[in-house]
Amino acid sequence: MIVRTVLCVLSLLGCTGVTGKAIYYEEKPPTPEELSFLKRYGYLSSPDEQGDGDDTDYAYTPHSISDALKRMQAFAGLPETGTLDPETKQLFNKKRCGVKDIEMSPASSRSRRYILQQAWNKKSITYRVVNGSSTMEKSRVEAWMEVGLGIWAPHGDLSFSRIEEGRADIQVSFVSGNHGDGFPFDGPGHIVAHAFPPPHGAMHFDDEETWGDNPEEEDEDVTDFFAVAVHEIGHALGLSHSNEKSSVMYPYYQVPVERLHIDDILGMQKLYLKEQESGESTESPVSQTSLVPRFTKAGSEEDENYMPDLCLTNYDTLQVINDKIFVFEEEWVWVLYDRHEMEEGYPKRFHDVFRGLPLSINIIKTIYQRQNGNVVIFSGRRYWEFDSLFHFIKQGSISDYLIPKDVAELTTVFLSNYNNKTYLIEEERYWRFDESTGTMDPKYPKEMSMWRQVPYPVDAAVVWKGDTYFFQGPRFWRFDNELVQAHEYYPLPTAQVWFQCKSTSEMDRYVTNDGP
């Protein structure tokens, strides 16, 4: 079969009229594998969809193939040439999900970018990880599944609980080849996973892939489990593929996964929050934090892409991690390897650094590094623990630190080099915890007034080069552990001392205590 395409003869004014001559050129036709791809993902109707179950000698017209290619290109966000141009050829070899992209029917035109299937008829859903992969142990898969489900949960008012045995609503397993569901895997590359909508809910990952959990790896043979899992969870909750390239439900493999797109969120709301619908609003239902800093120059314009300036703002918190200074403000993190010396490549969004932290957390106010080198981020009564390379390990509750139930959240946590104890601070009181024994020191909590000459509540407490520093607003104090009070020549302005910012009359005011 030869595909023939008709091109108009172009003049200076455009195409010629009806009487103009036509030039024909021959183009290499799709391979059997490419035709199979177009049929598998819904771009080209199969013979059985037209009443003929035998496609052995079925011939597609040049027009039908060109239309199929245009549909495929449109879905992938490519120019709709209707020909097998190089960009289109690349799609056939990309890693992707095995779920069909579109259903071929007269009513298949899309009024939205997302397509819905069927929702669960309940809000409490169980899941089970049946096995790990040959390159990724089961416990790691379970940890990432918990994070992935947690990303989707708020947008459908859902809750997920893991079970260890028996049939769960969502079953996660690694299989290979023809594994009995009618959708065989094809070995390394191409199809990496697929999932079924409710009430089936199965999620299958191809065990012949090399699975990992570090999207920064430059090895193209390694497939990031978290990125694929978040996508497949969307299918298991009832979403189909989206033709919006920034959507998690875009069919082709993309890393890293940073956040759900408005497409994904609207689809979830349509499925699970029907009573809350209010028309076809395109406004994002995600709560957005302001990117405007607390201290700005007079008359500065607010911009949605504004990045806080370290010289013009307070800080949500600071902490020393891996012997470097981490500064958090809004959704950003700066890293300094010494005062005034910024680490190359920063600032970054902290979700790009701490992958696995739920996207619902849009600010980091409490973070510290444990004795064993692990990093813990707190929000409310929950915490998320990462190893020293910032790979996610687990989620837990502050009750693990023996903090009483009446504490809604911790405001500062730090590990003291003076006695190797962990100090957990809540506004005006604090506890002292021994990580080596897992016990709370007696006679705690105590009042923050014990830290003499340090106003409270504090935004951060860090140990840097042997000294303890407390931060509040735009100023900081150096603490004397022997005298149990701040040095008398403090506070000093944080921006000028730590970040080499120019002196301003506003910053020069921050050299006196104004707290308790």
KEFILUM-242149 format. One record per residue (C-alpha): x, y, z; residue in three letters. Coordinates in steps of 0.2 Angstrom, whole numbers. Each point is the difference from the previous one (the first is absolute). Example, Ala and Ser with C-alpha at 12.3 -4.5 7.8 and 13.67 -1.06 7.14 Angstrom:
62; -22; 39; ala
6; 17; -3; ser
//
This chain:
0; 0; 0; met
6; 17; -4; ile
-6; 16; 8; val
-2; 14; -13; arg
-2; 18; 6; thr
-6; 14; -11; val
9; 17; 2; leu
-6; 16; -8; cys
12; 9; -11; val
5; 16; 10; leu
0; 17; -9; ser
5; 16; 8; leu
-18; 3; 5; leu
-2; -18; 7; gly
-8; -16; -7; cys
-7; 1; -18; thr
-18; -2; -3; gly
-10; -15; -6; val
8; 0; -17; thr
18; 0; 8; gly
10; -15; -3; lys
3; -13; 14; ala
17; -8; 4; ile
0; -18; 7; tyr
14; -7; 11; tyr
2; -16; 7; glu
4; -3; 19; glu
5; -15; 9; lys
-16; -8; 8; pro
-2; -4; 18; pro
8; -17; 5; thr
-11; -14; 7; pro
6; 5; 18; glu
-5; 18; -3; glu
-17; -5; -7; leu
-2; -11; 16; ser
4; 15; 11; phe
-13; 11; -9; leu
-13; -13; 2; lys
5; -5; 18; arg
-2; 18; 7; tyr
-16; 4; -9; gly
6; 11; -15; tyr
-4; -12; -14; leu
-15; -11; 1; ser
3; -19; -1; ser
-9; -11; -12; pro
-11; -8; 13; asp
-6; 18; 5; glu
-7; 1; -18; gln
-8; -17; 0; gly
14; -10; -7; asp
10; -11; 13; gly
14; -5; -12; asp
13; 13; -3; asp
12; -11; -9; thr
-1; 9; -17; asp
-9; 15; 6; tyr
5; 16; -10; ala
-1; 17; 8; tyr
-2; 15; -12; thr
13; 13; 0; pro
-13; 12; 6; his
-4; -11; 15; ser
18; -1; 5; ile
3; 18; -2; ser
-15; 4; 11; asp
6; -12; 13; ala
17; 8; 0; leu
-8; 17; 2; lys
-10; -6; 15; arg
16; -8; 8; met
10; 16; -3; gln
-14; 11; 7; ala
-1; -11; 16; phe
19; 1; 2; ala
1; 19; -3; gly
9; -1; -16; leu
-3; 9; -17; pro
-15; -9; -9; glu
9; -4; -16; thr
-8; -17; -3; gly
17; -7; -5; thr
13; -11; 8; leu
12; 15; 4; asp
15; -3; 11; pro
-9; 6; 16; glu
-15; -11; -3; thr
12; -15; -3; lys
8; 3; 17; gln
-17; -2; 9; leu
-1; -19; -6; phe
16; -3; 10; asn
-3; 10; 16; lys
-4; -8; 17; lys
-19; 2; 3; arg
-15; -7; 9; cys
-9; -14; -8; gly
-17; 7; 2; val
-10; 5; -16; lys
1; 19; -3; asp
-17; 3; -9; ile
-15; -10; -4; glu
-5; 0; -18; met
-18; 4; -1; ser
-11; 14; -8; pro
-2; 8; 18; ala
19; 0; 4; ser
2; 18; -2; ser
7; 8; 16; arg
-8; 14; 8; ser
13; -1; 14; arg
18; -6; -1; arg
-3; -13; 13; tyr
-11; -15; -3; ile
-9; -9; 14; leu
-4; -18; 2; gln
-8; -6; 16; gln
3; 5; 18; ala
1; -11; 16; trp
-17; 1; 9; asn
8; 3; 16; lys
13; 12; 8; lys
10; -12; 10; ser
11; -11; -12; ile
11; -14; 4; thr
16; -4; -9; tyr
13; -14; 1; arg
18; -2; -8; val
0; -18; -4; val
19; -1; -4; asn
15; 11; -4; gly
10; 0; -16; ser
16; -9; -5; ser
9; 17; 3; thr
-11; 8; 13; met
-4; -8; 17; glu
-18; -1; 6; lys
2; 12; 14; ser
6; 14; -11; arg
-15; -3; -12; val
-12; 1; 15; glu
8; 17; 6; ala
-2; 8; -17; trp
-17; -7; -3; met
-5; 9; 17; glu
7; 16; -6; val
-8; -1; -17; gly
-17; -4; 7; leu
2; 14; 12; gly
2; 12; -15; ile
-17; -5; -8; trp
-10; -2; 17; ala
-4; 18; 4; pro
-8; 3; -17; his
-13; -13; 2; gly
-2; 1; 18; asp
7; -18; 1; leu
10; -10; 13; ser
11; -15; -4; phe
5; -14; 12; ser
12; -14; -4; arg
-3; -18; 3; ile
12; -14; 1; glu
-10; -15; -7; glu
-16; -4; -8; gly
-9; 10; -14; arg
2; 19; 0; ala
-9; 13; -10; asp
16; 4; -9; ile
13; -14; -2; gln
17; 5; -5; val
12; -14; -8; ser
15; -2; -11; phe
-3; -12; -14; val
8; -3; -17; ser
-5; -6; -18; gly
-17; -8; -2; asn
-7; 1; 18; his
-18; -5; -3; gly
-9; 17; -1; asp
0; 0; -19; gly
12; 15; -1; phe
18; -8; 0; pro
15; 10; 3; phe
14; 1; -13; asp
16; -1; 9; gly
12; 15; 5; pro
-6; 17; -7; gly
-16; 5; -8; his
-15; -6; 11; ile
6; 2; 18; val
-17; -2; 9; ala
-18; 0; -1; his
-15; 1; 12; ala
-19; -4; 0; phe
-14; 12; 6; pro
-12; -4; 14; pro
-6; -12; 5; pro
15; -10; -7; his
13; 11; 7; gly
15; -11; -5; ala
17; 9; -3; met
13; -10; -10; his
18; 5; -2; phe
12; -9; -12; asp
13; -9; 10; asp
11; -1; -15; glu
3; 19; 2; glu
14; 6; 11; thr
-9; 9; 14; trp
8; 13; 11; gly
-5; 15; 11; asp
12; 13; -5; asn
-6; 11; -15; pro
17; 9; 0; glu
8; -16; -7; glu
7; 3; -17; glu
-2; -18; -5; asp
-14; -1; -12; glu
-3; -18; 3; asp
-6; 3; 18; val
-18; 4; 1; thr
-6; 11; 15; asp
-13; -9; 10; phe
-8; 15; 8; phe
-3; 9; -16; ala
-8; -15; -8; val
-10; -5; 16; ala
-8; 17; 2; val
-6; -1; -18; his
-7; -18; 2; glu
-9; 5; 16; ile
-9; 12; -10; gly
-7; -14; -11; his
-4; -11; 15; ala
-10; 15; 7; leu
-10; 2; -17; gly
10; 12; -11; leu
5; -3; -18; ser
14; 8; -9; his
1; 19; -2; ser
7; 8; -16; asn
7; 14; 11; glu
19; -2; 1; lys
2; 7; 17; ser
-13; -12; 7; ser
5; -15; 11; val
-12; -10; -12; met
9; 4; -16; tyr
4; -18; -7; pro
18; 2; -3; tyr
13; -2; 14; tyr
6; 16; 8; gln
11; 4; 15; val
0; 7; 12; pro
-18; 1; 6; val
-1; 16; 9; glu
-19; 3; 3; arg
-17; -4; -7; leu
-6; 11; -14; his
-17; 9; -1; ile
-5; -14; -12; asp
3; -13; 13; asp
-9; 9; 14; ile
-15; 5; -10; leu
-2; -19; -5; gly
1; -5; 18; met
-13; 13; 5; gln
-12; -5; -14; lys
2; -19; 6; leu
-1; 2; 19; tyr
-6; 18; 4; leu
-15; 1; -11; lys
-10; 9; 13; glu
13; 14; 1; gln
0; 3; -19; glu
-3; 18; -5; ser
0; 1; -19; gly
15; -2; -11; glu
12; 11; 9; ser
18; 0; -5; thr
6; 7; 16; glu
12; -12; 9; ser
-8; -7; 16; pro
17; -2; 7; val
4; 11; 15; ser
14; 11; -6; gln
13; 8; 12; thr
4; 19; -4; ser
17; 2; -8; leu
1; 17; 7; val
13; 2; 14; pro
-4; 7; 17; arg
12; 14; -2; phe
0; 9; -18; thr
6; 16; -7; lys
-13; 13; -1; ala
-10; 0; -16; gly
7; -17; -5; ser
-12; -9; -12; glu
-7; -17; 4; glu
3; -14; -12; asp
-6; -17; 0; glu
18; -6; -5; asn
8; 11; 13; tyr
14; -8; 10; met
3; 6; 18; pro
16; 10; 2; asp
11; -5; 14; leu
4; 18; 3; cys
-18; 6; 2; leu
-9; -14; 10; thr
-2; -9; 15; asn
3; -19; -1; tyr
-12; -14; 4; asp
14; -10; 7; thr
19; -3; -1; leu
9; -16; 4; gln
18; -8; -2; val
-1; -16; -10; ile
15; -10; -6; asn
11; 15; 6; asp
-9; 12; -11; lys
-12; 14; 4; ile
-17; -3; -7; phe
-12; 15; -1; val
-19; -2; -3; phe
-12; 13; -5; glu
-17; -3; -9; glu
3; -15; -12; glu
19; 4; -2; trp
16; -6; 8; val
17; 8; -1; trp
16; -10; 5; val
16; 8; 6; leu
16; -9; 3; tyr
6; 14; 11; asp
-6; 18; 4; arg
-2; 10; -15; his
4; -15; -11; glu
-14; -7; -10; met
0; -18; -6; glu
-1; 0; -19; glu
-17; -4; -8; gly
-11; 8; 14; tyr
-13; 6; 4; pro
-11; -15; -4; lys
-18; -5; 4; arg
2; -11; 16; phe
-11; -13; -8; his
13; -2; -13; asp
13; -4; 14; val
-11; -10; 12; phe
-9; -11; -13; arg
-14; -10; 9; gly
-5; 14; 11; leu
-19; 2; -3; pro
-4; 14; -12; leu
-13; 6; 12; ser
14; 7; 11; ile
4; 17; -7; asn
11; 7; 13; ile
14; -8; 11; ile
0; 8; 18; lys
8; -14; 9; thr
15; -11; -5; ile
15; -8; 8; tyr
14; -13; -3; gln
0; -15; 12; arg
15; -8; 8; gln
0; -13; -13; asn
1; 12; -14; gly
-19; -1; -5; asn
-10; 16; -4; val
-17; 2; 8; val
-13; 12; -6; ile
-15; 4; 11; phe
-17; 7; -4; ser
-14; -1; 12; gly
1; -16; 10; arg
8; -9; -14; arg
18; -2; -6; tyr
9; -6; -15; trp
17; -8; 1; glu
14; 0; -13; phe
17; -7; -1; asp
15; 11; -1; ser
-1; 0; -19; leu
-18; 6; 2; phe
-8; -17; -6; his
-17; -2; 9; phe
0; -14; 13; ile
-16; 1; 10; lys
-14; 11; 7; gln
-4; 0; 19; gly
-9; 10; 14; ser
8; 11; 13; ile
-6; -12; 13; ser
15; -10; -5; asp
10; 14; 9; tyr
-12; -2; 15; leu
-8; 17; -3; ile
-17; 0; 9; pro
-16; 0; -10; lys
-4; 18; 4; asp
14; 7; -10; val
-7; 5; -18; ala
17; 3; -7; glu
19; 3; 4; leu
7; 16; -5; thr
19; -4; 1; thr
10; -15; 2; val
19; -1; 1; phe
14; -12; 6; leu
11; 8; 13; ser
19; -3; -1; asn
1; 4; 18; tyr
-8; -16; 7; asn
-6; -9; -16; asn
-18; 2; 5; lys
-14; 4; -12; thr
-10; 16; 5; tyr
-18; 1; -6; leu
-7; 17; 2; ile
-19; 5; -1; glu
-2; 19; 1; glu
4; 4; 19; glu
5; -18; 6; arg
12; -13; -5; tyr
5; -19; 3; trp
16; -8; 1; arg
1; -17; -9; phe
14; -14; 0; asp
0; -8; -17; glu
13; -13; 6; ser
-12; -7; 13; thr
-17; 6; -8; gly
-5; 8; 17; thr
-5; 17; 5; met
10; 8; 14; asp
-9; 2; 16; pro
-8; 17; 6; lys
-4; 5; -18; tyr
-8; 11; -7; pro
8; 16; 6; lys
-3; 18; -4; glu
10; 8; -14; met
5; 14; 12; ser
13; -12; 6; met
10; 5; -15; trp
4; 17; 7; arg
1; 16; -11; gln
-8; -10; -15; val
-17; 6; -5; pro
-13; -13; -4; tyr
-8; -7; -10; pro
15; -4; -11; val
0; -4; -18; asp
15; -10; 0; ala
15; -7; 11; ala
16; -6; -9; val
17; -6; 5; val
13; 7; -11; trp
19; -3; 2; lys
-3; -4; 18; gly
-11; 14; 5; asp
-19; 0; 3; thr
-10; 14; -9; tyr
-18; 5; 2; phe
-10; 9; -13; phe
-15; 11; 1; gln
-7; 10; -14; gly
15; 10; -8; pro
12; -2; 14; arg
10; -13; 9; phe
9; -4; 17; trp
15; -10; 4; arg
-3; -10; 16; phe
13; -4; 13; asp
-3; -18; 6; asn
10; 2; 16; glu
-8; 16; 6; leu
-17; -6; -7; val
-4; 17; -8; gln
3; 10; -16; ala
16; 9; -2; his
-2; 19; 5; glu
5; 7; -17; tyr
-15; -8; -9; tyr
-12; 0; -9; pro
7; 4; -17; leu
-9; 1; -17; pro
0; -17; -8; thr
1; 6; -18; ala
15; 11; 2; gln
10; -13; 10; val
-5; -16; -8; trp
-4; 5; -18; phe
12; 15; -4; gln
-15; 12; -3; cys
3; 18; -1; lys
-3; 10; 16; ser
-17; 10; 0; thr
-8; 11; 12; ser
-14; -13; 2; glu
12; -14; 4; met
10; 10; 12; asp
-15; 1; 11; arg
1; -18; 4; tyr
13; 1; 13; val
-11; 0; 16; thr
-11; -12; 8; asn
-18; 3; -1; asp
-7; -17; 6; gly
-3; -8; 18; pro
//
